[in-house]
């Protein structure tokens, strides 16, 4: 993909036009400018633009994707990451593929190919199944326009879903602020990245935080660095800073210590898949945070968009496939040197092997509750059925 993808580096983000669809205002901002994390190029009207997340926070690069192979590479290489965003970008990947060949055979091929790029996040399968259902019975001549329209609808659905998650999670933060008293700060710990750069806009776990900040509530976020790819340090901290939210990056293993000393009022994390009984698959390390939260009486909430609910799975530990990623993500670190160069270094002894399970499963018994676009509920089949009766 590298030689074919067009990269535009933005030295001054303020010169970028808004990237929402025509007539729409987005919620999240970089230095005061509104963005979505995926959009159709305004110049040609068909290629897809994304931020290269592997370049953040050192450079704000925009990639132009022109075919399904580039989309697949962007997902596998984590240039685009975050379960809801992966699904949205994959939907546009179907549209790009159909521009060349709108046959049913090609539709089935690209859905299968993109579906194999990441095994754990259920949003990918959800978005591709939705694309197939919308396009399969159409005449080939009608599929391209319909594919772009359906992909745009998936994006709009994600934006509204995330906005509502924020609305339903916001009262939790207000209640803590009221309990602590006037002028107090609500301290939230989060893990991995579940902000707007992981969705189309607003984010899931970060949506209540952004909305609290925007209404004037004093919030502070403990940002887990989230090894091995440092999504917290590189992405969560970056976007919180750009939006003006106070935050502090901490080592992954510091969370339990902070909870023991009363420095964490609430944990809010995102999720890549939630089972019908409320088990939560999320970035590796989430399970340990939930254990520490339970031991210290800290509420542990999970932000759940409807596209992440997988009712075909009951026991998350036994049934959810856990992606094993390249060992180099563990053995190597990339960062910016004092002279400004971006370098990758090895931090593990030569000859030592490394394992890299990318996700873990937090059992429902450790989850205080789920924050969804339809409201809050306990992490159980009964609770989920009350909000999503059509699915359970």
Backbone torsions as a table, in degrees:
resi	resn	phi	psi	omega
1	UNK	NA	-35.7	-167.1
2	UNK	-50.7	-43.6	-176.0
3	UNK	-75.9	-18.3	-176.4
4	UNK	-99.6	-20.6	-179.6
5	UNK	-81.5	132.5	179.8
6	UNK	-85.8	127.3	178.7
7	UNK	-110.5	129.3	174.5
8	UNK	-116.6	118.1	179.9
9	UNK	-92.3	133.9	-174.4
10	UNK	-110.9	99.3	-179.7
11	UNK	-71.9	-30.9	178.9
12	UNK	-126.1	95.7	-176.1
13	UNK	-57.5	-22.0	-176.0
14	UNK	-69.0	-13.1	-179.6
15	UNK	-86.3	-5.6	-177.9
16	UNK	-76.2	133.8	173.7
17	UNK	-69.6	160.4	176.5
18	UNK	-60.3	143.8	-174.1
19	UNK	-111.7	12.2	172.7
20	UNK	-70.5	164.0	174.8
21	UNK	-66.7	158.8	-173.7
22	UNK	-51.8	131.4	175.6
23	UNK	83.1	2.3	-177.4
24	UNK	-113.9	143.9	175.5
25	UNK	-108.6	132.0	180.0
26	UNK	-91.6	166.7	-175.1
27	UNK	-89.0	-42.1	-170.4
28	UNK	-92.8	153.9	-172.5
29	UNK	-134.8	151.1	166.8
30	UNK	-116.5	114.4	-179.6
31	UNK	50.6	41.1	175.0
32	UNK	88.0	-3.6	-179.2
33	UNK	-105.2	132.5	-176.7
34	UNK	-79.8	144.8	-178.4
35	UNK	-141.0	156.0	152.4
36	UNK	-111.7	164.8	-174.5
37	UNK	-94.5	-4.6	171.7
38	UNK	-148.4	140.5	179.9
39	UNK	-159.4	159.2	175.7
40	UNK	-81.2	133.9	-178.5
41	UNK	-57.5	130.5	-176.4
42	UNK	-76.4	-20.9	-177.9
43	UNK	-79.5	-46.9	-178.0
44	UNK	-99.4	-18.2	175.8
45	UNK	78.6	7.5	-178.5
46	UNK	-142.3	-32.5	179.7
47	UNK	-74.9	166.4	-172.3
48	UNK	-114.7	138.9	177.5
49	UNK	-112.2	136.4	174.6
50	UNK	-139.4	159.3	169.0
51	UNK	-80.1	138.2	175.4
52	UNK	-81.4	100.5	-175.0
53	UNK	-70.9	-17.8	176.5
54	UNK	-72.2	-15.1	180.0
55	UNK	-95.7	-15.0	177.3
56	UNK	-77.2	145.1	7.2
57	UNK	-96.0	9.7	-171.8
58	UNK	-80.6	-28.1	-179.3
59	UNK	-148.3	142.0	177.9
60	UNK	-99.7	89.0	-177.7
61	UNK	-103.1	139.9	176.5
62	UNK	-111.6	128.6	177.6
63	UNK	-97.7	144.2	173.2
64	UNK	-108.0	118.2	-179.2
65	UNK	-103.2	130.7	-173.6
66	UNK	-120.1	-8.2	177.1
67	UNK	-153.0	172.2	-175.1
68	UNK	-67.2	-28.4	178.3
69	UNK	-66.7	-39.7	176.4
70	UNK	-66.0	-38.0	177.0
71	UNK	-63.1	-45.0	179.6
72	UNK	-61.1	-43.0	178.7
73	UNK	-63.8	-41.9	-179.9
74	UNK	-60.7	-37.2	179.4
75	UNK	-72.6	-48.1	-178.4
76	UNK	-63.5	-41.2	-175.3
77	UNK	-83.1	-3.1	179.5
78	UNK	67.2	25.0	165.6
79	UNK	-63.3	-31.6	169.9
80	UNK	-122.0	129.1	-178.5
81	UNK	-146.2	168.3	-171.7
82	UNK	101.0	122.3	-171.2
83	UNK	-53.7	-49.9	180.0
84	UNK	-63.1	-39.4	-178.9
85	UNK	-68.3	-37.6	177.1
86	UNK	-56.8	-45.3	179.3
87	UNK	-62.7	-42.0	-178.7
88	UNK	-66.1	-43.6	179.7
89	UNK	-66.8	-39.3	177.5
90	UNK	-61.8	-37.1	177.9
91	UNK	-60.4	-42.8	176.2
92	UNK	-68.2	-28.3	175.1
93	UNK	-61.0	-36.9	175.9
94	UNK	-63.3	-44.1	179.8
95	UNK	-61.3	-41.8	178.6
96	UNK	-62.1	-41.8	-179.6
97	UNK	-64.4	-39.4	-176.7
98	UNK	-72.2	-18.9	175.3
99	UNK	-61.4	-31.9	-179.5
100	UNK	-88.8	-34.6	-176.1
101	UNK	-155.7	107.6	-175.1
102	UNK	-94.3	18.0	-178.6
103	UNK	-71.1	160.0	177.2
104	UNK	-63.4	-38.9	179.4
105	UNK	-60.7	-41.2	179.7
106	UNK	-71.4	-35.4	175.4
107	UNK	-58.5	-48.0	-180.0
108	UNK	-65.2	-37.8	-179.4
109	UNK	-63.4	-48.4	-175.1
110	UNK	-71.1	-33.6	176.1
111	UNK	-63.0	-43.8	178.7
112	UNK	-67.1	-42.4	-177.8
113	UNK	-64.3	-48.1	-179.9
114	UNK	-69.2	-32.2	179.5
115	UNK	-65.4	-21.0	-178.6
116	UNK	-89.3	-0.4	-173.3
117	UNK	-72.9	-35.8	179.6
118	UNK	-141.3	125.2	-172.1
119	UNK	-87.5	-22.1	-168.4
120	UNK	-90.1	-45.8	-175.7
121	UNK	-70.1	119.8	-175.4
122	UNK	-76.6	-20.0	-179.5
123	UNK	-58.4	-33.2	179.2
124	UNK	-60.3	-50.8	179.6
125	UNK	-64.8	-38.8	179.6
126	UNK	-60.0	-46.9	-177.8
127	UNK	-66.7	-41.8	-179.5
128	UNK	-68.2	-38.3	176.2
129	UNK	-63.5	-38.0	178.5
130	UNK	-65.9	-40.9	177.6
131	UNK	-63.2	-46.0	179.7
132	UNK	-59.5	-45.5	-178.7
133	UNK	-62.4	-37.2	-178.4
134	UNK	-74.5	-25.2	-170.3
135	UNK	-109.5	-23.6	-168.6
136	UNK	-58.7	-41.4	-174.7
137	UNK	-89.8	3.8	178.4
138	UNK	-86.0	155.6	172.0
139	UNK	-67.5	144.5	-179.7
140	UNK	-51.1	-36.4	-178.5
141	UNK	-64.8	-21.0	-177.5
142	UNK	-98.9	-5.0	-168.9
143	UNK	-74.9	-35.7	-174.3
144	UNK	-65.0	-51.4	179.8
145	UNK	-60.9	-40.6	179.7
146	UNK	-66.8	-34.6	179.8
147	UNK	-65.6	-44.5	178.0
148	UNK	-64.6	-39.4	179.8
149	UNK	-65.5	-40.8	-179.2
150	UNK	-70.1	-39.6	177.4
151	UNK	-62.7	-41.9	176.9
152	UNK	-63.1	-37.8	178.6
153	UNK	-66.2	-37.7	176.2
154	UNK	-61.7	-42.0	177.9
155	UNK	-64.0	-45.9	179.8
156	UNK	-62.7	-39.0	177.3
157	UNK	-60.5	-42.4	-179.4
158	UNK	-65.7	-41.4	179.5
159	UNK	-60.5	-48.1	-179.0
160	UNK	-67.0	-38.9	177.3
161	UNK	-59.4	-47.9	-178.1
162	UNK	-67.2	-36.6	177.2
163	UNK	-61.9	-42.7	-179.2
164	UNK	-70.5	-35.1	174.1
165	UNK	-57.2	-42.8	177.4
166	UNK	-61.3	-41.5	179.6
167	UNK	-62.8	-39.5	-177.8
168	UNK	-80.6	-23.0	177.3
169	UNK	-86.9	-23.9	-177.4
170	UNK	-56.1	-42.0	179.4
171	UNK	-58.4	-29.5	177.4
172	UNK	-61.9	-40.4	-179.7
173	UNK	-74.3	-37.1	176.5
174	UNK	-61.8	-42.3	-178.7
175	UNK	-63.1	-40.1	178.3
176	UNK	-64.8	-43.5	179.4
177	UNK	-60.9	-43.0	179.5
178	UNK	-65.1	-39.5	-179.6
179	UNK	-67.7	-37.1	-178.7
180	UNK	-77.7	-23.5	175.3
181	UNK	104.7	165.9	-176.2
182	UNK	-56.9	137.3	176.6
183	UNK	79.9	-2.1	-178.2
184	UNK	-79.8	161.7	-179.8
185	UNK	-109.9	136.0	175.2
186	UNK	-89.7	120.1	-179.3
187	UNK	-99.8	118.6	-177.2
188	UNK	-114.8	133.8	173.2
189	UNK	-106.9	133.7	177.6
190	UNK	-130.7	163.4	-175.5
191	UNK	-132.9	140.1	-176.6
192	UNK	64.4	-153.2	177.4
193	UNK	-124.4	121.7	175.3
194	UNK	-132.9	40.9	179.5
195	UNK	-100.9	-164.0	-173.7
196	UNK	-68.1	-26.3	179.7
197	UNK	-72.6	-13.1	176.9
198	UNK	-98.2	-6.4	178.4
199	UNK	-127.2	-159.9	174.4
200	UNK	-89.7	-32.5	176.2
201	UNK	-166.0	158.2	176.5
202	UNK	71.0	-45.2	-173.5
203	UNK	91.0	176.6	177.5
204	UNK	-104.7	-76.7	-179.4
205	UNK	-63.6	-31.3	-178.8
206	UNK	-85.3	-14.3	-177.7
207	UNK	-58.7	-46.0	176.7
208	UNK	-62.7	-33.1	-179.4
209	UNK	-68.2	-46.2	177.8
210	UNK	-60.6	-43.0	-178.3
211	UNK	-68.2	-35.2	175.9
212	UNK	-65.0	-45.0	178.5
213	UNK	-61.1	-43.7	-176.3
214	UNK	-67.2	-26.1	178.2
215	UNK	-91.1	2.6	174.4
216	UNK	98.3	4.0	177.1
217	UNK	-70.8	138.4	178.7
218	UNK	-80.2	111.0	179.4
219	UNK	-126.0	152.8	174.4
220	UNK	-140.8	134.6	-175.1
221	UNK	-111.5	124.8	166.9
222	UNK	-83.0	115.5	-174.5
223	UNK	-102.5	107.8	172.5
224	UNK	-59.3	134.3	176.8
225	UNK	-59.6	-35.1	175.4
226	UNK	65.3	68.5	171.1
227	UNK	-69.0	153.7	10.3
228	UNK	-91.3	-12.6	-176.1
229	UNK	-98.4	-0.2	174.0
230	UNK	59.2	41.2	179.1
231	UNK	-62.9	-31.6	178.8
232	UNK	-69.5	-51.7	-178.3
233	UNK	-65.3	-39.5	-174.3
234	UNK	-85.6	-35.6	-172.1
235	UNK	-109.8	-54.6	-178.3
236	UNK	-60.0	-48.4	-179.6
237	UNK	-62.4	-39.0	-180.0
238	UNK	-62.3	-50.4	-174.9
239	UNK	-72.9	-35.1	174.6
240	UNK	-60.6	-43.6	179.1
241	UNK	-63.4	-42.9	-179.8
242	UNK	-64.6	-29.7	178.7
243	UNK	-89.8	-8.3	176.5
244	UNK	90.6	19.2	-178.4
245	UNK	-90.3	125.0	177.9
246	UNK	-60.1	137.9	-176.5
247	UNK	-160.2	161.1	177.2
248	UNK	-139.9	128.1	177.2
249	UNK	-82.6	134.9	178.1
250	UNK	-130.6	155.6	173.7
251	UNK	-62.7	148.8	-177.7
252	UNK	-53.0	-38.0	-174.9
253	UNK	-81.5	3.4	-179.2
254	UNK	-85.9	-14.6	-173.6
255	UNK	-58.8	-46.1	-179.9
256	UNK	-60.9	-41.9	178.0
257	UNK	-60.5	-46.0	179.7
258	UNK	-61.9	-39.5	178.5
259	UNK	-66.3	-41.4	179.2
260	UNK	-58.3	-32.4	-175.7
261	UNK	-100.5	17.0	173.1
262	UNK	71.7	21.9	-177.4
263	UNK	-92.5	-1.3	179.9
264	UNK	-124.3	121.7	178.2
265	UNK	-89.2	-30.0	-176.2
266	UNK	-161.6	144.6	171.1
267	UNK	-106.2	133.7	172.8
268	UNK	-132.4	124.0	179.0
269	UNK	-127.1	166.2	174.2
270	UNK	-94.0	-164.7	-179.0
271	UNK	-159.2	149.0	175.2
272	UNK	-100.7	-18.5	175.3
273	UNK	-166.3	136.2	174.5
274	UNK	-123.6	131.3	-177.8
275	UNK	-82.9	171.5	-178.5
276	UNK	-64.9	-21.7	177.8
277	UNK	-97.8	3.7	172.5
278	UNK	97.2	7.7	172.9
279	UNK	-68.8	147.5	-171.2
280	UNK	-123.8	119.6	171.1
281	UNK	-95.0	126.5	179.7
282	UNK	-150.0	179.5	-178.0
283	UNK	-50.3	139.8	-179.6
284	UNK	-49.7	134.3	-176.5
285	UNK	106.0	-15.4	179.1
286	UNK	-63.6	-42.5	179.9
287	UNK	-56.7	-43.3	-180.0
288	UNK	-65.1	-36.8	177.0
289	UNK	-64.9	-39.6	179.5
290	UNK	-65.2	-38.7	177.4
291	UNK	-63.2	-45.0	179.4
292	UNK	-64.6	-38.8	179.6
293	UNK	-63.9	-43.8	179.6
294	UNK	-63.2	-41.5	-177.4
295	UNK	-65.1	-26.7	-175.6
296	UNK	-109.2	7.4	177.4
297	UNK	67.8	29.4	179.3
298	UNK	-96.0	127.4	178.9
299	UNK	-59.1	136.3	-178.9
300	UNK	-123.2	103.0	-175.9
301	UNK	-108.1	147.4	179.2
302	UNK	-121.0	127.0	177.8
303	UNK	-85.7	120.3	-171.1
304	UNK	-123.9	107.1	168.7
305	UNK	-77.6	151.6	-175.6
306	UNK	-57.5	-29.5	-177.9
307	UNK	-71.6	-8.8	-178.4
308	UNK	-100.2	-3.9	178.8
309	UNK	-82.6	123.2	-179.5
310	UNK	-115.8	97.4	-176.5
311	UNK	-78.9	-4.6	177.1
312	UNK	-80.5	-12.4	-178.1
313	UNK	-114.5	134.5	177.2
314	UNK	-104.4	-58.9	-176.5
315	UNK	-94.0	104.4	-175.3
316	UNK	-64.1	-40.4	-178.4
317	UNK	-62.9	-40.3	-176.1
318	UNK	-84.3	-28.7	-166.8
319	UNK	-112.7	-23.8	-176.5
320	UNK	-78.7	125.3	177.4
321	UNK	-70.3	130.8	-179.1
322	UNK	-103.3	119.5	-178.6
323	UNK	-67.6	128.8	173.6
324	UNK	-102.4	110.7	-175.8
325	UNK	-94.8	175.5	-175.3
326	UNK	-57.9	136.1	-179.5
327	UNK	-62.2	-24.4	179.8
328	UNK	-60.8	-24.1	176.8
329	UNK	-66.2	-26.3	178.2
330	UNK	-88.1	-42.6	-173.8
331	UNK	-78.6	-22.0	-174.8
332	UNK	-119.9	153.6	175.5
333	UNK	-131.0	141.5	176.5
334	UNK	-115.8	136.9	179.0
335	UNK	-162.5	-179.2	-178.8
336	UNK	-101.3	128.3	179.6
337	UNK	-78.0	171.6	-177.2
338	UNK	-61.7	-27.8	-180.0
339	UNK	-92.7	9.8	173.0
340	UNK	95.2	-4.8	-180.0
341	UNK	-78.2	146.4	174.1
342	UNK	-94.2	117.9	-174.7
343	UNK	-128.9	150.0	173.1
344	UNK	-111.0	128.9	-179.2
345	UNK	-124.5	155.4	176.3
346	UNK	-93.9	134.7	-178.2
347	UNK	-115.6	1.3	-178.0
348	UNK	-113.3	143.9	-179.1
349	UNK	-58.4	140.4	176.4
350	UNK	-59.0	136.8	179.9
351	UNK	93.1	-13.0	178.3
352	UNK	-84.9	130.3	177.3
353	UNK	-81.2	158.7	178.8
354	UNK	-136.2	141.3	173.6
355	UNK	-107.2	149.3	-174.6
356	UNK	-142.2	66.0	171.0
357	UNK	-68.0	126.1	-170.8
358	UNK	-85.1	-17.5	-175.7
359	UNK	-137.3	161.5	166.6
360	UNK	-136.2	172.2	-177.8
361	UNK	-117.3	125.9	175.1
362	UNK	-97.2	116.7	-180.0
363	UNK	-61.5	149.9	-176.5
364	UNK	-57.2	-30.0	-177.8
365	UNK	-63.1	-19.6	-179.9
366	UNK	-95.3	-3.0	-175.6
367	UNK	-99.8	121.4	178.5
368	UNK	-62.2	-42.9	179.3
369	UNK	-178.9	171.4	-179.7
370	UNK	-111.4	135.7	175.6
371	UNK	-104.5	115.0	-177.3
372	UNK	-119.6	174.3	177.1
373	UNK	-72.4	-10.9	178.4
374	UNK	-103.3	-1.2	-179.6
375	UNK	133.3	-173.5	179.1
376	UNK	-102.7	148.8	-179.9
377	UNK	-154.1	163.5	173.3
378	UNK	-70.4	155.5	179.4
379	UNK	-83.9	84.1	-178.3
380	UNK	-157.6	163.9	177.4
381	UNK	-63.8	-38.2	178.3
382	UNK	-63.2	-45.3	-179.4
383	UNK	-64.9	-43.1	179.2
384	UNK	-67.0	-37.9	179.6
385	UNK	-64.3	-32.2	179.2
386	UNK	-66.7	-32.8	179.8
387	UNK	-90.9	-32.4	-175.7
388	UNK	-126.1	62.6	-177.8
389	UNK	-61.5	-26.1	-179.8
390	UNK	-74.5	-13.6	-178.4
391	UNK	-103.7	-25.5	-177.8
392	UNK	-118.3	NA	NA
